[in-house]
């Protein structure tokens, strides 16, 4: 796998010096194993550009980074809000690790310029957050938990997120639209279907929010919950709540 990335990087990635410089700016340190971070930047849709016989993409690193990010964010929130209950902490963690927040942070960090993908970056917001999580996984494998924790706290949370301001931001759009329906005697229902992404066969959920029988919102997500929240958010915008 490493030999394949080395062989192809002159065609796929930026020139070596430029790539190293941009990666160092993102990480805040100069890594020793650059190929590990190259792997973190390869979306599954681009795997075939490296090998038709083996899958070379960042999904395993994303899986690892996602777990590490959740753990460190949970610990930090526990320390930062000593008087808040489990429900508040869970909502705050969801606000930080959701696709919209991670996409915004990844773009500001310059990660979007380095992603190798065959799907549209504009229409797949999860692409950015997934890559950021894969980079966290790469940091953990190369430098360990302490370095990954330092990166998440210093380069993500402290630099890009105002926790006190975020605590006042509403994210539970589904509960809000259901409450509106109950107050106004509107019948609110969600439909949800699982489909396969045609580019890489990854599952995606599509949800529609119905007010009586009229579709008032549509949302997509990596989970049913995320899709329903996105559908509720669109409905809130359409209704003008």
N, C-alpha and C positions, 0 to 999 in steps of 0.2 A: 504494500500500500504506500509506504513512504517513498519507494523508488518511483512509483507512478506519479505521485505528486511532484517530486523533484523533476521528473522528465517533462511534465506538462506545464509547470508553473510559468515558464517563459511565454507561453501562449495564453494562459488562463489568468494569471495574476499580474499585478503591476510589476514593473522592473524591480529587482530585488531591493535596491537601496531605498526606493520610494515606498515600497511595501513595508520594509522594516521601520522606516521613519513614521509612517502613519499608524502602524500597529503600536509602536512605542508611545505615541501621543495618546492613543486610546487607553492603553493599559496603565500608563504611568511608570513603566519600567521596561527594560529591554529583556525580552524572553531569550532563553537559550535554545528552545526547541521550536523554531518558527513553523515547522511543518505541522505541528500539532494545532497551531492556530489557523493555518491554512485549511486544515480539515474542519475546524469549527466554522469556517466561512462558506463551506460547500453545502448548499441546499440539496435535498434528495433529488429534485428535478434535474440537477446538473450532474448527477452521479455518472451517467453514461458517457460523459465527456472524458472521464478518466479511465473507465474500464467497463466493458460489456459483460465481464465475467464476475466481477465483484462489486458490491455496493460500497461506494466511497462517498460518504456524506456525514452530516453532523448530528444525526438524530440521537445517537448514543451519548454524545457529549451534551446535547440539549437535555436529555433525560437526567443526566447527572447534575448539570448546572441548575436545572429547575428545582431539584430537591435541596441543593445547597442554598440557593437564593431564598427559598421558603424558610429554611431553618434559621438563617442569619437575620432575615427580616423579622421573623417571629421573636427571636431573642432580643433584637434591638428595640422593638415595640414594647416588649415586656419590661425592659429597663427604662424606656423613655416615658411610659405611661403607667406608673406604679399603682395608681388608684382606679384604673379602668378594668372592666370585667372582660370575660372571654369573648362575648359577643362583639364588643367594640374592637378588641384586638384583631379578631377574625376579619371584620369589615375593613379595618385599616390595612391589613396585609393584602386583602383582595384589591384594594385601591392601588397599592404599590405594584403588585405583580400582574395586574391585568394587561391585556394586549395593547390597549391605547397608551397607557403610561409607559410601558417598555418600548413601544414603537417610538414615542416622542424622545425618550432618552437615547435610544440607539441612534436615531437620526442626528441628534445634537452631538453625540460622541464621534460621529463620522463613520459609524459601522456600515451604514447603508452603501457607502461608496466601495466597500470591499467585498460585499456579498456576491457569491457566484451562484446564479440561479437562471433557470430557463422559464420561470413564471414571472408575471408582471409584479413588480414591487408595489405599484400603486394600488393594486386590487387585492393584495394579500398582506394585511397589516400584521398578521402573526409572524410573518417572515422575519421581521426585524427583532421582535422579542425573542423568538426562537434562537436566532443567531447570537444575541446577547447572552442568553442562557448557555449556549454551547461554548462561548468564550469563557464564561465563568467555570464551566466544567474543565476546560483546558487549563485554566489557571490553577484549579485545584489539583489536577493531575501533575502539573509541572512543579508547582511551588507549595502545595499543601493548603490546609484549611485556613491557617492564619493569613496567608497572602490573599486567598479568595475573600475572606472576611474583610480585610483592609480595602480591597478593591470595591466591594459592594458598599461599604460604609462611606468611604472617601470619594469614590468616583461616581457613585449612583445616588445614594440617599442624601448625604450631606451636601452634594453639589447640585443635584437636580430636584430635590423634593423638600418642600416646607411641610413638615409633619403637622404642625398646629393648623396651618391653613387647609391641609388635606383632610384633617379630621372634621372640618365643617362642610366638605364637599359631598353632595349626595351621589350615591352610586347604585342604590337599590331601586332601579327604575320599575322593576316588575311589581314590587309592593306598592309603589306610588300609583301606578295605573290601575291596579286592582282596587286600591282604596278609593280612587276617583270613580270607578265603576260602581262600587257599593253605595257611595254617597249620591250618585246621580241615577241609580237604578239602571245601569247599563250592564248587559251581559258580556263579560270579558272572558275570552278563551284563547288558548295558545295551541297551535299545531306545530309539530316538529318532525322532520324527516332526516334520516341519515343518508348521505350520499358519499360517493367516492370522488375525490378530486381527479379529474381526467388526466392531469399532468403527471401525478406521482402516486395515484391510488391511495392517498391518505384520506381518512374519514373527515367529513365536514358536516355540521348540522345546520339545517335551514329551518327557521321558525317564522310563523306568521301569527300576528296578533289580530284577533277578530273582535270587533265590537258588534254584537249580534252576529250577523253573517257577513259584515263588511270588513275587508282586510284594511287595517289602519296602520300596520307596521310590519316590517320584515327585517330579520336579522340573521347573521351567520356567525358561526363560532366553532371552536374545536371541541366544545361540549354542548349538551342540550341547555344547560344553565346559561352559558355565555350567549348562545343564540337567542334565547328568550329575553335576556336582559337587553340585547341589542335591538330586538324587535320592539320591546317596551319603550326603549329610549326614542326610537323613530316615531312611535305612536304619540308619545308625549310632545314631540316637536310638531307633529302634524296637527294635533288637537289644540296646541298652544297652551299647555299647562305650565 
